[in-house]
Amino acid sequence: MSNELETKTLLEMQRRMLRIRYFDERASKMLKRGLIPGALHTSIGQEAQVVGACMALGDADYMTGNHRSHGHPIGKGSPLGPLMAELVGKATGICKGKGGSLHLADFSLGSLGESGIVGGNIPIALGAGLSSKVLGNDRVVLSFFGDGAANQGSLYESMNMAGVWKLPVVFLCENNHYALSTPAHTVTSGRIVDRAAGFGIPGVRVENGQNVLAVYEAVRDAVDRARRGEGPTLIEVMTYRFREHSEGLKLGVDYRDADEKEQWLQRDPIAIMREWLIAEGWATADELDALDNEVLDEVEAAYQFADSSPYPDASVAFEDLYTEVAGAGR
């Protein structure tokens, strides 16, 4: 499969994974300094499944994320500055400072947004898929959700409708084994991927979700199938978050086994891709070190952009609404 990809594409995969990692690490530090209000959920450890899936899409294709939401627009190619500014509520943010960490969107790249509601983004993806079919614009929709959302009724209603109407939607479950602190096996009967059969659609499980190429290949096949008019696919990707469910969360109990965590830490997706690129002759260690430094500079520039940007004026509070608010603007 790697022979089908150009060097620039493989390096772009590594670049985007590094962007997610370093962006989230900086965001975590900003939260601890009190610069970011509310909760912050990082994708550290899950970069391969985000980037592999997003890079299997075309530029015009749609994507919806979930509450763990910074990685998804970065994986789709969004610039870091407006994303960072959004986290701190600045006017230059990707959503003008009105969305914050849980509600990032970049319509220019087909990133339709995230949702703090578990499973709340899935029906939005369904609607985008329906619009694509009605308009005949050839756009495919990728919808991310976690293993916790796999037990939400909205997923099954959406898969049913997508299956009946053969909508171009790829439902991707990021199975990181825990819904906050609840182990998936204690609340989920059977394998999530096997539920696809009940809707007459293909189900694919990527066991090595830490390998960006494995995820890319699975999602690419599902995207190609959807674009041919053959309908949706359910993909379950096995991955792991290295950090807590949300930054600073203190539950008073360590619900994850130390050996389990250590085993997953040894499967860092960025390290795996780096070693493969060197071993296969796609890049040298020096070239990849330079790439690391480039991305670190990008993240620093994004931080400086956010830090120097103004907060929105109170006069715009009622703009961008579906209806006018009585008395607004007075």
C-alpha positions in Angstrom: 0.0 0.0 0.0 2.8 2.4 0.8 4.0 2.3 -2.8 0.8 4.0 -3.9 1.7 7.0 -1.7 4.1 9.8 -2.6 6.9 10.8 -0.2 5.2 14.2 0.4 2.0 12.5 1.4 3.7 10.2 3.9 5.6 13.1 5.4 2.4 15.1 5.6 0.9 12.3 7.7 3.8 12.7 10.1 3.5 16.5 10.0 -0.2 16.4 10.9 0.3 13.9 13.7 3.1 16.1 15.1 0.8 19.1 14.8 -1.9 17.4 16.9 0.7 16.3 19.5 2.4 19.6 20.0 -0.8 21.6 19.7 -2.4 19.6 22.5 0.7 19.7 24.6 0.8 23.5 24.4 -3.0 23.7 25.0 -2.6 21.6 28.2 0.0 24.0 29.5 -2.3 27.0 28.6 -5.1 25.4 30.6 -2.9 25.0 33.6 -2.1 28.7 33.4 -5.7 29.6 33.4 -5.7 30.8 29.8 -8.4 28.4 28.5 -11.8 28.2 30.1 -13.7 25.0 30.6 -12.7 21.4 29.8 -9.9 20.4 27.5 -9.7 16.9 25.9 -6.5 16.0 24.1 -5.9 13.4 21.3 -2.4 12.6 22.5 -1.9 8.9 21.6 -4.7 8.8 19.1 -3.1 10.9 16.4 -2.8 8.0 13.9 -6.4 7.2 13.7 -7.3 10.9 13.3 -4.8 11.7 10.6 -5.0 8.4 8.8 -8.8 8.8 8.5 -8.8 12.4 7.5 -6.1 12.1 4.9 -8.2 9.4 3.2 -10.7 12.1 2.4 -10.7 14.6 -0.4 -10.3 18.3 0.3 -14.0 18.9 -0.4 -15.3 16.0 1.7 -17.1 16.6 5.0 -16.0 15.6 8.5 -17.5 15.8 12.0 -15.6 15.3 15.2 -16.5 14.7 18.8 -15.7 16.2 22.2 -12.0 15.2 21.8 -12.0 17.8 19.1 -8.7 19.6 18.4 -7.2 16.7 16.4 -10.0 16.4 13.9 -9.7 19.8 12.2 -5.9 19.6 12.4 -6.1 16.2 10.8 -8.3 17.7 8.0 -5.7 20.5 7.4 -7.0 23.5 9.4 -4.4 26.2 10.2 -3.3 26.2 13.8 -3.5 29.9 14.6 -7.3 30.3 14.4 -7.8 27.0 16.2 -5.5 28.1 19.1 -7.2 31.5 19.2 -10.6 29.8 19.5 -9.5 27.9 22.6 -8.9 31.2 24.4 -12.1 32.8 23.0 -10.4 35.4 20.8 -12.1 37.2 17.9 -9.6 35.7 15.4 -10.7 32.2 16.4 -12.0 29.8 13.8 -15.5 30.3 15.3 -14.9 34.0 16.3 -14.2 32.9 19.9 -17.8 31.7 20.4 -17.2 27.9 20.2 -14.1 27.1 22.3 -12.4 23.8 22.7 -15.5 21.6 22.3 -17.0 23.3 19.2 -14.3 23.8 16.6 -15.4 24.0 12.9 -13.7 25.0 9.7 -16.3 25.0 6.9 -13.7 26.0 4.3 -12.2 22.5 4.7 -15.5 20.6 5.2 -15.0 20.4 9.0 -18.6 20.7 10.1 -17.8 21.0 13.8 -17.7 19.0 17.0 -20.2 18.4 19.8 -19.9 18.1 23.6 -23.0 15.9 23.5 -22.0 12.3 23.3 -23.1 11.1 19.8 -24.5 14.6 19.0 -22.3 14.9 15.9 -23.5 11.7 14.2 -26.9 12.9 12.9 -25.2 16.0 11.6 -22.9 13.8 9.5 -26.0 11.9 8.3 -27.6 15.2 7.2 -24.5 16.1 5.3 -24.5 12.8 3.6 -28.1 13.2 2.6 -27.4 16.7 1.2 -24.4 15.2 -0.7 -26.6 12.6 -2.3 -29.5 15.0 -3.1 -27.1 17.6 -4.6 -25.0 15.1 -6.4 -21.8 16.8 -5.3 -19.8 13.6 -4.8 -18.8 14.5 -1.2 -18.2 11.8 1.4 -18.8 12.3 5.1 -16.5 11.0 7.8 -18.1 10.9 11.3 -15.9 10.3 14.4 -17.3 9.0 17.6 -16.0 7.2 20.7 -16.7 3.8 22.2 -19.1 5.5 24.7 -21.1 7.0 21.9 -21.4 3.5 20.3 -24.2 2.9 22.7 -26.2 6.0 21.8 -29.4 5.5 19.9 -28.4 8.4 17.5 -25.7 6.1 16.0 -28.1 3.3 15.2 -30.8 5.6 13.8 -28.2 7.2 11.6 -26.7 4.0 10.4 -30.1 2.6 9.6 -31.1 5.7 7.5 -27.7 5.8 5.8 -28.0 2.1 5.0 -31.5 2.4 3.6 -30.7 5.4 1.5 -27.1 4.3 0.7 -25.7 7.6 1.9 -21.9 8.4 1.5 -21.1 8.3 5.2 -18.2 6.6 7.0 -19.0 6.0 10.7 -15.6 5.8 12.6 -15.5 4.6 16.2 -12.4 5.7 18.0 -12.3 2.8 20.5 -9.9 4.0 23.1 -11.3 1.4 25.6 -12.8 3.9 28.0 -15.8 6.2 28.1 -14.3 8.7 30.6 -13.4 6.2 33.3 -15.8 3.4 32.3 -14.1 0.4 30.6 -15.8 -0.4 27.3 -16.1 -4.1 28.1 -18.3 -3.4 31.1 -21.0 -1.6 29.2 -20.7 -2.8 25.6 -22.0 -6.2 24.6 -19.9 -7.8 21.8 -17.7 -6.0 19.4 -18.9 -2.6 18.1 -17.9 -3.4 14.5 -20.2 -6.5 14.5 -23.2 -4.2 14.9 -22.8 -3.1 11.2 -24.3 -6.4 10.1 -27.7 -5.5 11.6 -27.9 -2.6 9.2 -26.7 -4.5 6.1 -23.5 -2.5 5.8 -19.8 -3.5 5.9 -18.0 -3.4 9.2 -14.2 -3.1 9.4 -12.0 -3.3 12.5 -8.5 -1.8 12.5 -6.7 -3.7 15.2 -3.6 -1.6 15.0 -5.0 1.9 15.3 -1.6 3.2 16.2 -0.4 2.7 12.6 -1.5 5.7 10.5 -1.1 3.7 7.3 -3.4 0.9 8.5 -6.1 3.4 9.3 -5.6 5.3 6.1 -6.1 2.1 4.0 -9.3 1.0 5.8 -10.9 4.5 5.6 -9.7 5.0 2.0 -11.5 1.8 0.9 -14.7 2.9 2.7 -14.5 6.4 1.2 -14.0 4.9 -2.3 -17.0 2.6 -1.7 -19.2 5.6 -0.6 -18.1 7.7 -3.5 -19.2 4.9 -5.9 -22.7 5.1 -4.4 -22.5 1.9 -2.5 -23.4 3.4 0.9 -22.0 3.6 4.4 -19.4 1.7 6.3 -18.8 1.3 10.0 -15.1 1.3 11.0 -13.9 0.5 14.5 -10.3 1.6 15.2 -8.6 0.3 18.3 -6.5 3.1 19.9 -5.6 4.6 23.3 -5.4 8.0 24.8 -2.2 8.6 26.7 -3.6 11.4 28.9 -6.6 11.6 31.1 -10.1 11.9 29.7 -9.8 15.6 30.1 -6.9 17.7 31.4 -6.8 18.2 35.1 -9.6 15.7 35.8 -9.1 14.2 39.3 -11.2 11.1 40.0 -9.5 10.0 43.1 -9.0 6.5 41.7 -6.6 5.1 39.0 -9.0 3.1 36.8 -6.3 2.1 34.3 -3.8 -0.6 35.0 -0.2 0.7 35.0 1.0 -2.2 32.8 -1.7 -1.5 30.3 -0.8 2.1 30.1 2.9 1.3 29.7 2.2 -1.2 26.9 0.3 1.4 25.0 2.9 4.1 25.6 5.3 1.8 23.8 3.1 2.0 20.8 3.3 5.8 20.2 1.9 6.4 16.7 4.4 9.2 16.0 7.4 7.0 16.9 6.0 4.1 14.9 5.7 6.3 11.8 9.1 7.9 12.3 10.8 4.5 12.5 9.0 3.2 9.5 9.9 6.2 7.4 13.5 5.8 8.2 13.6 2.1 7.8 11.8 2.2 4.4 14.1 5.1 3.1 11.4 7.7 2.8 13.2 10.2 5.1 16.4 10.5 7.2 16.5 11.1 10.9 17.8 14.6 10.3 15.0 15.4 7.9 12.4 14.2 10.5 14.2 16.1 13.2 13.8 19.2 11.0 10.1 18.4 10.5 9.7 18.2 14.3 11.3 21.7 14.7 9.1 23.1 11.9 5.9 22.0 13.6 7.1 23.2 17.0 7.7 26.6 15.4 4.1 26.4 13.9 2.6 25.8 17.3 4.6 28.6 18.8 3.4 31.0 16.1 -0.1 29.8 16.7 0.2 30.6 20.4 1.7 34.0 19.7 -1.2 34.7 17.2 -3.8 33.7 19.9 -2.0 35.7 22.6 -1.8 38.9 20.6 -5.4 38.7 19.2 -8.2 40.7 20.7 -11.3 39.4 22.5 -14.6 39.8 20.6 -16.5 43.0 21.3 -19.7 42.6 23.2 -21.6 44.1 20.3 -21.2 40.9 18.2 -22.6 38.6 20.9 -25.9 38.1 19.0 -24.5 37.8 15.6 -24.3 34.4 13.8 -27.6 33.3 15.2 -30.4 31.6 13.3 -33.0 34.1 14.7 -32.9 37.6 15.8 -32.9 38.2 19.6 -35.4 40.7 20.9 -33.5 43.8 22.1 -30.2 42.7 20.6 -27.9 45.6 19.7 -29.4 48.1 22.1 
